[in-house]
Amino acid sequence: MIDLRSDTVTQPSQAMRDAMAAAPVGDDVYGEDPTVNRLQEMAAALLGKAAALFVPTGIMANQLSIKVHTQPGDEVIVDSRAHIVKYEHGAAAALAGVQLHWVNGHRGILAPEQVLAAIRPSDPYNPQTRLICLENTHNSGGGSVYPLPTIQRIRALAVARGIPMHLDGARLFNAVVASGVPAADYARHFETVSFCLSKGLGAPVGSIIASDAGTVAKLRPLRRMYGGGMRQAGILAAAGFYALEHNIARLKEDHEHAQALAGQLRKIPSVSLDVAGVETNIVLFEVNDPSRSSSDILGTLKQAGLLINSVGGMSFRAVTHLNVSAQAIEEAGRIFTRILTR
Ligand SMILES: *Cc1c(COP(=O)(O)O)cnc(C)c1O
């Protein structure tokens, strides 16, 4: 089976498992797990931040970041199709008690003018804008990369008004590899930055929040409150450390595979797809065939040995990752051509 549903389906390699088995561990709620500490130091250094915190999931990283910057009733500016809006079960409202102010970005990328228009006036009648969240790469935007100058302009607006910024960088290293912009050059424009170890980087579990030391000290008890205080978590952190050491540069291959797949898909008459829009490892496309349903297409592809996800209507998403070889991509292209040309 060729599994292109998500880059979360990766399997830890034997070398990663060996690193996990060999990891020295301690009680991380006491701050005594040497492997967790080592991972946090490495992640902070990569992002040019003073400190970092290992958390179980990307959602927890986002939600702790929202919580640490806000009070109930505050407003948070975010793209309308952000992961925080679409895929986090309403957690920002349920757990932090904030109101999300949706802005319709282009492929998930907000224009500085849109952010400016969404910032509430400071008066006794409006909710107060206390946080701006950006997502890089943008998942629902098709793996789109935030242009650094756009981030810089949004940052200038935020700084002038004293509004902190959080980066949902679940796939930050895909953006880094695609753009050549170092992670720290993105990260310096945000008070908190999160990224997932469990997506394209190939670890089985874990995410990071990087920030200044004072904010990380506030995040620690909040992490425990949210149920994310883990004990001998070094077994998991070792996989994350291994991923950061070995699996960043190779993301380039995933991007090349996504390009190759997009090239095959666009030759199929019923498929519409913007090849230029495939910037990283996510391929979004639409099938224009009124005789078929989305579940029919998913079922037929599955029978032929190919798994992808529907993203609503007749739109689909294929994601490349480290367990998909160049040959598997070629085979996926053949399966798509056979199933979608009828
Ligand atoms: C996957 C993802 C997350 C976090 O997901 P978890 O499943 O909680 O690890 C957050 N933001 C974006 C953009 C994502 O793609």
The ligand as an SDF file (V2000), in Angstrom:
LIG
                    3D

 15 15  0  0  0  0  0  0  0  0999 V2000
   -0.4800   18.3570   12.1740 C   0  0  0  0  0  0  0  0  0  0  0  0
   -0.5930   19.8000   12.4640 C   0  0  0  0  0  0  0  0  0  0  0  0
   -0.6580   20.2760   13.7840 C   0  0  0  0  0  0  0  0  0  0  0  0
   -0.6480   19.3990   15.0150 C   0  0  0  0  0  0  0  0  0  0  0  0
   -1.1610   18.1720   14.9170 O   0  0  0  0  0  0  0  0  0  0  0  0
   -1.0390   17.0150   16.0170 P   0  0  0  0  0  0  0  0  0  0  0  0
   -1.7780   15.9380   15.3580 O   0  0  0  0  0  0  0  0  0  0  0  0
   -1.6720   17.5220   17.2520 O   0  0  0  0  0  0  0  0  0  0  0  0
    0.4030   16.7450   16.2430 O   0  0  0  0  0  0  0  0  0  0  0  0
   -0.7170   21.6270   13.9700 C   0  0  0  0  0  0  0  0  0  0  0  0
   -0.7120   22.4750   12.9430 N   0  0  0  0  0  0  0  0  0  0  0  0
   -0.6280   22.0720   11.6700 C   0  0  0  0  0  0  0  0  0  0  0  0
   -0.5670   23.0700   10.5790 C   0  0  0  0  0  0  0  0  0  0  0  0
   -0.5820   20.7160   11.3750 C   0  0  0  0  0  0  0  0  0  0  0  0
   -0.5100   20.3060   10.1040 O   0  0  0  0  0  0  0  0  0  0  0  0
  1  2  1  0
  2  3  1  0
  2 14  2  0
  3  4  1  0
  3 10  2  0
  4  5  1  0
  5  6  1  0
  6  7  2  0
  6  8  1  0
  6  9  1  0
 10 11  1  0
 11 12  2  0
 12 13  1  0
 12 14  1  0
 14 15  1  0
M  END
$$$$
